[in-house]
């Protein structure tokens, strides 16, 4: 006898609704916690990156982040990465390869661009601007991430995309960073940024998307501008005006509304 049957045996009609409601909420609690953890992780990593800009240019920091992320994701994927790449070649799966490649291109361009903005404007403002797309990054990106997740087993699709992104940013990263980016302390900080900003959040977002509707995912992701602004205040001493806080709040509400439509 299942839990629902047991409740119906012990309770009258309609009295099991609070229990069912609690069960539904518990099903959302885990993916919601994954999303919040990922948001804090990526913005904390952004704060570390901002501190590193005083030693190496943003392009070099982008390279360190993506190299670390790609290596970590390939390691986490294990044999799944090798099998997926081999399967793509054997099946000549152009559509699947195009999705992974386009996702990797998006990751490379996004990371390079956002780090350039972090070096010039406050963290919260940069992330808020990032959310100004038609359905916001939370919605458009989540669908793209889910499609990659469905076509490849485990983290293989994400690992392939990260490798593509890492390769794309290598030339500008090496040119900008020269020898400074390969100092041990810089490499260690870059590795931490890669884990916090890419591996942890992307993995958690991918898993949360497999456990909740895309619309609800978009609503939770709309919290990211506020978290970015708070990290900017706490880690970097970036003070925002009242008008800027209001603007961040408006963008968050617009993103949440767009995700529900």
C-alpha positions in Angstrom: 0.0 0.0 0.0 1.5 3.4 -1.0 1.6 6.5 1.0 -1.4 8.1 -0.8 -3.5 4.9 -0.2 -2.6 4.9 3.4 -3.7 8.6 3.8 -7.0 7.9 2.1 -7.7 5.0 4.4 -7.0 7.0 7.5 -8.6 10.3 6.5 -11.9 11.4 5.1 -12.4 12.9 1.6 -10.4 16.0 1.0 -8.4 15.7 4.2 -5.4 14.3 2.3 -4.9 17.5 0.3 -2.5 19.1 2.9 -0.3 16.0 2.8 -0.3 15.9 -1.0 0.6 19.6 -1.0 3.5 19.0 1.3 4.7 16.2 -0.9 4.5 18.4 -4.0 6.5 21.1 -2.2 9.1 18.6 -1.1 9.5 17.6 -4.8 10.4 21.2 -5.7 12.6 21.8 -2.7 15.6 19.9 -4.0 15.8 21.5 -7.5 15.1 24.9 -5.9 18.0 24.4 -3.5 20.2 23.3 -6.5 19.3 26.5 -8.4 20.0 28.8 -5.4 23.3 27.1 -4.6 24.3 27.4 -8.3 23.4 31.1 -8.3 25.5 31.9 -5.2 28.3 29.8 -6.5 28.5 31.5 -9.9 28.3 35.0 -8.4 30.9 34.2 -5.7 33.2 33.0 -8.5 32.5 36.3 -10.4 33.6 38.2 -7.3 36.9 36.3 -7.2 37.4 37.0 -10.9 36.9 40.7 -10.4 39.6 40.6 -7.7 41.9 38.9 -10.2 41.5 41.6 -12.8 44.1 43.6 -11.1 46.8 41.0 -11.9 45.8 39.7 -15.3 43.3 41.0 -18.0 39.7 39.8 -18.1 40.4 37.7 -21.3 43.1 35.8 -19.5 40.7 35.2 -16.5 38.1 33.9 -19.0 40.6 31.4 -20.3 41.5 30.1 -16.9 37.9 29.7 -16.0 37.0 27.8 -19.1 40.1 25.6 -19.2 39.4 24.5 -15.6 35.7 24.0 -16.3 36.3 21.9 -19.4 38.9 19.7 -17.7 36.6 19.2 -14.7 33.5 18.4 -16.8 35.4 15.9 -18.9 36.7 14.2 -15.7 33.2 14.1 -14.2 31.7 12.8 -17.4 34.3 10.0 -17.5 33.7 7.4 -20.2 30.4 9.1 -21.1 32.4 11.9 -22.7 34.5 9.5 -24.8 31.5 7.4 -25.8 29.5 10.5 -26.8 32.3 11.9 -29.0 32.8 8.5 -30.6 29.1 8.1 -31.1 28.8 11.4 -32.8 31.5 10.4 -35.2 30.1 7.0 -35.9 26.5 8.2 -36.4 27.6 11.4 -38.1 25.0 13.0 -35.9 25.2 16.5 -37.4 22.2 17.9 -35.5 23.5 16.7 -32.1 27.0 17.9 -32.8 25.6 21.3 -33.9 23.7 21.7 -30.7 26.7 20.9 -28.5 28.9 23.1 -30.7 26.5 26.0 -30.7 26.1 25.7 -26.9 29.9 25.8 -26.6 30.1 28.9 -28.8 27.5 30.5 -26.7 29.3 29.7 -23.5 32.6 31.1 -24.9 31.1 34.3 -26.1 29.0 34.8 -22.9 31.9 34.2 -20.6 34.3 36.5 -22.5 31.7 39.3 -22.8 30.5 39.1 -19.2 34.1 39.3 -17.8 34.8 42.3 -19.9 31.7 44.0 -18.4 32.7 42.9 -14.8 35.9 44.9 -15.3 34.0 48.0 -16.2 30.7 48.2 -14.3 29.4 46.8 -10.9 28.6 43.1 -10.8 24.9 43.5 -10.1 24.5 45.9 -13.0 26.3 43.6 -15.4 24.3 40.6 -14.5 21.0 42.6 -14.7 21.9 43.7 -18.2 22.6 40.1 -19.1 19.0 39.3 -18.2 17.4 41.8 -20.6 16.7 39.4 -23.5 13.2 38.8 -24.8 12.6 36.0 -22.3 15.8 36.6 -20.3 18.8 34.3 -20.1 16.9 32.2 -17.5 14.3 31.1 -20.0 16.2 31.0 -23.3 19.3 29.5 -21.8 17.3 26.9 -19.8 15.6 25.5 -22.9 19.0 25.3 -24.7 20.6 23.6 -21.8 17.7 21.1 -21.5 18.0 20.2 -25.2 21.6 19.5 -24.8 20.9 17.4 -21.7 18.3 15.3 -23.5 20.6 14.4 -26.4 23.6 13.3 -24.4 23.9 11.0 -21.4 24.8 12.5 -18.0 27.1 15.5 -18.3 28.6 14.5 -21.6 26.9 17.2 -23.6 27.9 19.9 -21.2 31.5 18.6 -21.2 31.6 18.7 -25.0 30.3 22.3 -25.0 32.8 23.4 -22.3 35.7 22.0 -24.4 34.5 23.9 -27.4 34.2 27.1 -25.4 37.7 26.6 -23.9 39.3 26.1 -27.3 37.6 29.2 -28.7 38.8 31.5 -25.9 42.4 30.2 -25.9 43.9 32.6 -28.5 42.7 35.8 -26.9 43.4 34.5 -23.4 47.0 33.6 -24.1 47.7 36.8 -26.0 46.2 38.9 -23.2 47.7 37.0 -20.2 51.2 36.2 -21.7 53.3 34.6 -18.9 51.5 36.2 -16.0 48.5 33.9 -16.1 50.6 30.8 -15.6 52.0 31.8 -12.2 51.0 29.2 -9.6 48.9 31.6 -7.4 47.1 32.9 -10.5 46.4 29.3 -11.8 45.0 28.3 -8.4 42.7 31.2 -8.2 41.6 30.6 -11.8 40.9 27.0 -11.1 38.7 28.0 -8.1 36.8 30.5 -10.4 36.3 27.8 -13.0 34.8 25.4 -10.4 32.6 28.0 -8.7 31.5 29.8 -11.9 31.0 27.0 -14.3 31.2 23.4 -13.0 29.0 23.8 -9.9 26.2 26.0 -11.3 26.0 24.4 -14.8 25.8 20.9 -13.3 23.2 22.0 -10.7 21.1 23.8 -13.3 21.2 20.8 -15.6 20.0 18.5 -12.9 17.4 20.9 -11.6 16.0 21.2 -15.2 15.4 17.5 -15.2 13.4 17.8 -12.0 11.2 20.9 -12.5 9.2 22.6 -15.3 11.2 25.1 -17.4 8.9 28.0 -16.4 9.5 27.4 -12.7 13.2 27.2 -13.4 13.0 30.6 -15.0 11.3 32.1 -12.0 14.0 30.9 -9.6 16.8 32.0 -12.0 15.3 35.6 -11.9 16.9 35.9 -8.5 20.4 36.0 -10.0 20.7 39.8 -10.5 19.9 40.5 -6.8 22.4 37.8 -5.7 25.0 39.4 -8.0 24.4 42.8 -6.5 24.7 41.5 -3.0 27.9 39.7 -3.8 29.2 42.9 -5.3 28.5 44.8 -2.1 29.9 42.1 0.2 33.0 41.1 -1.7 33.9 44.1 -3.8 32.5 47.1 -1.9 30.4 48.1 -4.9 27.7 50.5 -3.8 24.5 50.9 -5.9 22.1 53.8 -5.8 18.4 53.4 -4.9 17.5 53.8 -8.5 19.9 51.0 -9.5 18.4 48.7 -6.9 14.9 49.5 -8.2 16.0 48.8 -11.8 17.4 45.5 -10.7 14.1 44.6 -9.0 12.1 45.6 -12.1 14.2 43.4 -14.3 13.9 40.5 -11.9 10.1 40.8 -11.9 10.0 41.1 -15.7 12.2 38.0 -16.0 10.0 36.0 -13.6 6.8 37.2 -15.5 8.3 36.2 -18.9 9.2 32.8 -17.5 5.6 32.2 -16.5 4.1 33.2 -19.9 
